[in-house]
Amino acid sequence: MAKMLKITLTKSPIACIPKQRATVKALGLRKMHQSVEHPDNKATRGMIFKVNHLLTVEEI
């Protein structure tokens, strides 16, 4: 299992439900094609699972 995950916002959360928009914001993503790095743990994986249709995830 990788230590870090690189998460990139590839689709706009405009048409999503407010809970999904809040999850994207909690991940630290504000603009399209912006990338952030988070530790690979269960909390981060759960957040990614809820909005995986908007994200691209790479293991670092």
Secondary structure, DSSP 4 states (H G I P E B T S, - for coil): --SEEEEEE-S--TTS-HHHHHHHHHTT--STT-EEEEE-SHHHHHHHHHTTTTEEEEE-
